[in-house]
Amino acid sequence: MNPILSDALHIIAYTTLVLFGHRIFLGFYKIFYVFLFSKPKNLKKLSGGANWAIVTGSSDGLGKAYANELAKNGFNLVLISRTLSKLENVKNMINEKYPEIEVKIIAFDFGKSCYKDYEKDIFPVLDKLDIGILVNNVGQMHKYPDYFHLFLGGPEKVAELVTVNTLPCTILTAKVLSKMVERKSGIIINISSASGYHEMAKWSVYSGTKVCVFKRG
Ligand SMILES: NC(=O)c1ccc[n+]([C@@H]2O[C@H](COP(=O)([O-])OP(=O)(O)OC[C@H]3O[C@@H](n4cnc5c(N)ncnc54)[C@H](OP(=O)(O)O)[C@@H]3O)[C@@H](O)[C@H]2O)c1
């Protein structure tokens, strides 16, 4: 083989190997960084001393875990979810572990509410508090993956899923952001999903809403 062509092929092969290896290393680094190297941030400092945190979808799953962790870090909580009895359980659980933490609960169905309902049921509570952290967690998934026209529950369920996954995080961020900007501090956490980075087949509605959360964040 022509030596120049052979050298060129070697350079291309080694460059590809280095780039490929770099991507694999970065992938693992991102996964293990959180567990091995990162240090917890000082949430009190980042939230500028404002000692209330809002967590949506906090009666279960990730939201409940966020609520617990924020209480552990000394934040009073506004917990917003659909089912009152589940919210009361979370409130009791937190009060037992952290009696010094104040917990307000709001039973609110994000899927069946419009802006006026936020004004009536949520904003009056928030207006009296100094909000340092907003965790936009509430979200729904498809019951199972399927073609769009076979979506379980039909157009009504599609509308509910899109509403729950996009409206609360947008409206609540708009509500708390101006005070945070004024104070030059505050934390907003938007829970998206891997499907917001890579669209997943037959999860298109969920994926689309998570792209919205991801890009807006
Ligand atoms: N779990 C995962 O593997 C995963 C992966 C990627 C991203 N995520 C995202 O992480 C977030 C939390 O997921 P999760 O698995 O922890 O959820 P989950 O366990 O199903 O909990 C959902 C929470 O949202 C509340 N909720 C649902 N619909 C509501 C509505 N219409 N109005 C008010 N509250 C409502 C539920 O309240 P009630 O039960 O009281 O109704 C519950 O507290 C979601 O945004 C999800 O998309 C999850």
The ligand as an SDF file (V2000), in Angstrom:
LIG
                    3D

 48 52  0  0  0  0  0  0  0  0999 V2000
  -39.6030    7.2380   37.8960 N   0  0  0  0  0  0  0  0  0  0  0  0
  -38.7790    7.2890   36.8640 C   0  0  0  0  0  0  0  0  0  0  0  0
  -38.1520    6.3020   36.4770 O   0  0  0  0  0  0  0  0  0  0  0  0
  -38.5570    8.6000   36.1400 C   0  0  0  0  0  0  0  0  0  0  0  0
  -37.5890    8.6640   35.1310 C   0  0  0  0  0  0  0  0  0  0  0  0
  -37.3800    9.8680   34.4850 C   0  0  0  0  0  0  0  0  0  0  0  0
  -38.1090   10.9740   34.8340 C   0  0  0  0  0  0  0  0  0  0  0  0
  -39.0770   10.8800   35.7880 N   0  0  0  0  0  0  0  0  0  0  0  0
  -39.8520   12.0760   36.1200 C   0  0  0  0  0  0  0  0  0  0  0  0
  -39.7480   12.3090   37.5090 O   0  0  0  0  0  0  0  0  0  0  0  0
  -40.9540   12.9010   37.9830 C   0  0  0  0  0  0  0  0  0  0  0  0
  -41.5030   12.0730   39.1570 C   0  0  0  0  0  0  0  0  0  0  0  0
  -41.6980   10.7550   38.7330 O   0  0  0  0  0  0  0  0  0  0  0  0
  -42.0830    9.6050   39.7620 P   0  0  0  0  0  0  0  0  0  0  0  0
  -41.8230    8.3170   39.0930 O   0  0  0  0  0  0  0  0  0  0  0  0
  -41.4390    9.8800   41.0640 O   0  0  0  0  0  0  0  0  0  0  0  0
  -43.6510    9.8090   39.8330 O   0  0  0  0  0  0  0  0  0  0  0  0
  -44.7510    9.0310   40.7340 P   0  0  0  0  0  0  0  0  0  0  0  0
  -44.0890    8.1150   41.7060 O   0  0  0  0  0  0  0  0  0  0  0  0
  -45.7490    8.4790   39.7950 O   0  0  0  0  0  0  0  0  0  0  0  0
  -45.3960   10.2350   41.5440 O   0  0  0  0  0  0  0  0  0  0  0  0
  -46.0690   11.2180   40.8360 C   0  0  0  0  0  0  0  0  0  0  0  0
  -46.4560   12.3260   41.7870 C   0  0  0  0  0  0  0  0  0  0  0  0
  -47.1330   13.3210   41.0170 O   0  0  0  0  0  0  0  0  0  0  0  0
  -48.4280   13.5060   41.5320 C   0  0  0  0  0  0  0  0  0  0  0  0
  -49.3830   13.7340   40.4660 N   0  0  0  0  0  0  0  0  0  0  0  0
  -49.6310   12.9570   39.3800 C   0  0  0  0  0  0  0  0  0  0  0  0
  -50.6030   13.5020   38.6320 N   0  0  0  0  0  0  0  0  0  0  0  0
  -50.9730   14.6440   39.2660 C   0  0  0  0  0  0  0  0  0  0  0  0
  -51.9380   15.6400   38.9910 C   0  0  0  0  0  0  0  0  0  0  0  0
  -52.7190   15.5660   37.9140 N   0  0  0  0  0  0  0  0  0  0  0  0
  -52.0600   16.6720   39.8440 N   0  0  0  0  0  0  0  0  0  0  0  0
  -51.2930   16.7440   40.9460 C   0  0  0  0  0  0  0  0  0  0  0  0
  -50.3650   15.8370   41.2720 N   0  0  0  0  0  0  0  0  0  0  0  0
  -50.2050   14.7850   40.4290 C   0  0  0  0  0  0  0  0  0  0  0  0
  -48.7870   12.2410   42.2830 C   0  0  0  0  0  0  0  0  0  0  0  0
  -49.7440   12.5940   43.2670 O   0  0  0  0  0  0  0  0  0  0  0  0
  -50.9540   11.6360   43.7100 P   0  0  0  0  0  0  0  0  0  0  0  0
  -50.3870   10.2510   43.6730 O   0  0  0  0  0  0  0  0  0  0  0  0
  -51.2920   12.1350   45.0560 O   0  0  0  0  0  0  0  0  0  0  0  0
  -52.0350   11.8110   42.7510 O   0  0  0  0  0  0  0  0  0  0  0  0
  -47.4160   11.8550   42.8550 C   0  0  0  0  0  0  0  0  0  0  0  0
  -47.1540   12.5830   44.0300 O   0  0  0  0  0  0  0  0  0  0  0  0
  -41.9100   12.9640   36.8020 C   0  0  0  0  0  0  0  0  0  0  0  0
  -41.8570   14.2490   36.2420 O   0  0  0  0  0  0  0  0  0  0  0  0
  -41.3390   11.9320   35.8450 C   0  0  0  0  0  0  0  0  0  0  0  0
  -41.6570   12.2280   34.5190 O   0  0  0  0  0  0  0  0  0  0  0  0
  -39.2900    9.7090   36.4540 C   0  0  0  0  0  0  0  0  0  0  0  0
  1  2  1  0
  2  3  2  0
  2  4  1  0
  4  5  1  0
  4 48  2  0
  5  6  2  0
  6  7  1  0
  7  8  2  0
  8  9  1  0
  8 48  1  0
  9 10  1  0
  9 46  1  0
 10 11  1  0
 11 12  1  0
 11 44  1  0
 12 13  1  0
 13 14  1  0
 14 15  2  0
 14 16  1  0
 14 17  1  0
 17 18  1  0
 18 19  2  0
 18 20  1  0
 18 21  1  0
 21 22  1  0
 22 23  1  0
 23 24  1  0
 23 42  1  0
 24 25  1  0
 25 26  1  0
 25 36  1  0
 26 27  1  0
 26 35  1  0
 27 28  2  0
 28 29  1  0
 29 30  1  0
 29 35  2  0
 30 31  1  0
 30 32  2  0
 32 33  1  0
 33 34  2  0
 34 35  1  0
 36 37  1  0
 36 42  1  0
 37 38  1  0
 38 39  2  0
 38 40  1  0
 38 41  1  0
 42 43  1  0
 44 45  1  0
 44 46  1  0
 46 47  1  0
M  CHG  2   8   1  16  -1
M  END
$$$$
